[in-house]
Amino acid sequence: MAIDESRTFVPINIAVMTVSDTRTFANDTSGDALVERFTAAGHKLAERVILKDDVMVIADKLQQWIDDPTVDCVITSGGTGVTGRDVTPEAFKQVCEKEIPGFGELFRWISLKSIGTSTVQSRATAGVANGTYLFALPGSTGAVKDGWDEILKYQLDIRHRPCNFVELIPRLKEHRKK
């Protein structure tokens, strides 16, 4: 992985959703860690919310951000496990046009180093809808740090080589131009 310093950094607008029945802005350490990391990298916070574990509520907010041309990327934290309340991947399925299966696969591989085989309980996922990237991370602060530090920090930096998600943003709506 290499950062091409000859290219100019391009900040993107990132919306953050914490999915939890118990967290508030006062104790959302995973949301705090995520926002701190991407703003330190130079990206902009578009909006931040905390929503209950409800498929329709999550999908509705995702759709609002997908429809907002000022939001380039959404990162969620929480609701990716296997319990009855964990429904973030189901909400993603309702709004995604294309899945990015490699994101979840890579996240679980990275997570294996820190939590061992417990990583199989994660349903981290990603996709694209209407030109907006969508990434779902588990709700732990460690998982958010791993997801940002090991994957998203690079893929959301246009200077990253050999390729990255940001350079593809102008092409994400090609199918709609017909």
C-alpha positions as CSV (number, residue, x, y, z in Angstrom):
1,M,0.0,0.0,0.0
2,A,1.4,3.3,-1.0
3,I,0.2,6.9,-0.8
4,D,1.1,8.9,-3.9
5,E,2.2,12.3,-2.5
6,S,2.2,13.8,-5.9
7,R,-1.6,13.6,-6.0
8,T,-3.8,16.1,-4.1
9,F,-5.9,14.8,-1.2
10,V,-9.7,15.0,-2.0
11,P,-11.9,15.2,1.1
12,I,-15.2,13.5,1.0
13,N,-18.4,14.0,3.0
14,I,-19.1,11.0,5.4
15,A,-22.3,10.4,7.3
16,V,-22.1,8.3,10.4
17,M,-24.8,6.1,11.9
18,T,-24.5,4.2,15.2
19,V,-27.0,1.4,15.4
20,S,-27.8,0.7,19.1
21,D,-30.7,0.4,21.5
22,T,-28.5,1.7,24.4
23,R,-25.9,4.2,23.1
24,T,-26.2,8.0,23.3
25,F,-23.9,10.7,22.1
26,A,-22.4,10.7,25.6
27,N,-21.3,7.1,25.5
28,D,-20.9,6.3,21.7
29,T,-17.2,5.6,21.8
30,S,-17.2,3.8,18.5
31,G,-18.9,6.7,16.7
32,D,-16.5,9.1,18.4
33,A,-13.4,7.1,17.3
34,L,-14.7,6.9,13.7
35,V,-15.4,10.6,13.4
36,E,-12.1,11.5,15.1
37,R,-10.2,9.3,12.6
38,F,-11.7,10.5,9.4
39,T,-11.8,14.2,10.3
40,A,-8.1,13.9,11.3
41,A,-7.5,12.4,7.8
42,G,-9.1,15.5,6.3
43,H,-12.6,14.2,5.5
44,K,-15.8,16.1,6.5
45,L,-18.7,14.9,8.7
46,A,-21.9,15.3,6.8
47,E,-24.2,14.1,9.6
48,R,-24.1,11.8,12.6
49,V,-27.1,9.9,14.1
50,I,-27.8,7.2,16.6
51,L,-30.7,4.9,15.6
52,K,-32.4,2.0,17.3
53,D,-32.0,-1.6,15.8
54,D,-35.0,-1.4,13.4
55,V,-34.6,-2.4,9.7
56,M,-37.0,0.2,8.4
57,V,-35.7,3.1,10.4
58,I,-32.1,2.3,9.4
59,A,-33.1,1.7,5.7
60,D,-35.0,5.0,5.6
61,K,-32.1,7.0,7.0
62,L,-29.7,5.3,4.6
63,Q,-32.0,6.1,1.7
64,Q,-32.1,9.8,2.8
65,W,-28.3,9.9,2.7
66,I,-28.2,8.0,-0.6
67,D,-30.6,10.6,-2.1
68,D,-28.5,13.5,-0.7
69,P,-25.9,14.5,-3.4
70,T,-23.7,16.1,-0.7
71,V,-23.1,12.7,1.1
72,D,-20.4,10.6,-0.6
73,C,-20.1,7.8,2.0
74,V,-22.0,6.4,4.9
75,I,-20.3,4.4,7.6
76,T,-22.4,2.6,10.2
77,S,-21.3,1.1,13.5
78,G,-23.3,-1.7,15.2
79,G,-26.0,-4.2,14.4
80,T,-23.8,-6.5,12.3
81,G,-23.9,-9.5,14.7
82,V,-26.1,-12.5,14.7
83,T,-28.6,-11.8,17.5
84,G,-32.2,-11.0,16.8
85,R,-31.7,-7.3,17.2
86,D,-28.8,-7.2,14.7
87,V,-30.4,-6.0,11.5
88,T,-28.0,-3.5,9.8
89,P,-27.0,-5.9,7.0
90,E,-30.8,-6.5,6.3
91,A,-31.3,-2.7,6.0
92,F,-28.3,-2.5,3.7
93,K,-29.8,-5.2,1.4
94,Q,-32.9,-3.0,1.1
95,V,-31.0,0.0,-0.3
96,C,-27.8,-1.3,-2.0
97,E,-27.5,-1.5,-5.8
98,K,-24.2,-3.3,-5.7
99,E,-22.5,-5.2,-2.9
100,I,-18.8,-4.9,-2.2
101,P,-18.2,-8.4,-0.7
102,G,-14.5,-8.0,-0.4
103,F,-15.0,-5.4,2.3
104,G,-16.6,-7.8,4.8
105,E,-14.2,-10.6,3.8
106,L,-11.1,-8.3,4.4
107,F,-12.6,-6.9,7.6
108,R,-13.0,-10.4,9.0
109,W,-9.5,-11.4,8.0
110,I,-8.1,-8.3,9.7
111,S,-10.3,-8.9,12.8
112,L,-9.0,-12.5,13.1
113,K,-5.7,-11.1,14.3
114,S,-7.3,-9.4,17.3
115,I,-10.4,-11.5,18.2
116,G,-9.6,-14.9,16.7
117,T,-12.3,-17.1,15.5
118,S,-15.0,-14.8,17.1
119,T,-14.7,-12.8,13.8
120,V,-17.1,-15.3,12.2
121,Q,-19.9,-13.6,14.2
122,S,-19.4,-10.4,12.2
123,R,-21.6,-9.6,9.3
124,A,-19.7,-6.5,8.3
125,T,-20.8,-5.5,4.8
126,A,-20.5,-2.8,2.2
127,G,-22.2,-1.6,-1.0
128,V,-23.0,1.2,-3.3
129,A,-26.3,3.0,-4.0
130,N,-26.9,6.0,-6.2
131,G,-23.2,6.9,-6.2
132,T,-22.9,6.7,-2.4
133,Y,-20.6,4.2,-0.6
134,L,-22.1,2.3,2.3
135,F,-19.9,0.5,4.9
136,A,-21.3,-1.4,7.9
137,L,-18.9,-2.1,10.8
138,P,-19.5,-3.9,14.1
139,G,-20.3,-1.7,17.0
140,S,-17.2,-2.2,19.1
141,T,-14.6,0.6,19.3
142,G,-11.9,-1.9,18.4
143,A,-13.8,-3.0,15.3
144,V,-14.3,0.6,14.1
145,K,-10.6,1.3,14.6
146,D,-9.7,-1.8,12.6
147,G,-12.1,-1.0,9.8
148,W,-10.9,2.6,9.5
149,D,-7.2,2.1,10.2
150,E,-6.7,-1.0,8.1
151,I,-9.2,-0.5,5.2
152,L,-11.1,2.7,4.9
153,K,-8.3,5.1,5.6
154,Y,-6.6,3.9,2.4
155,Q,-9.6,3.2,0.2
156,L,-11.1,6.6,1.0
157,D,-7.9,8.4,0.1
158,I,-7.6,9.3,-3.6
159,R,-3.8,9.2,-3.3
160,H,-3.8,5.5,-2.3
161,R,-2.2,3.2,-5.0
162,P,-2.8,1.1,-6.9
163,C,-6.5,2.1,-6.7
164,N,-9.1,3.4,-4.3
165,F,-12.8,4.1,-3.9
166,V,-12.6,7.9,-4.2
167,E,-11.2,7.9,-7.7
168,L,-14.3,5.8,-8.8
169,I,-16.9,8.3,-7.4
170,P,-17.4,10.1,-10.7
171,R,-18.1,6.7,-12.4
172,L,-20.5,5.2,-9.8
173,K,-23.6,6.5,-11.6
174,E,-22.6,5.5,-15.2
175,H,-25.5,3.1,-15.5
176,R,-27.9,6.0,-14.9
177,K,-26.6,8.1,-17.8
178,K,-28.4,6.1,-20.5
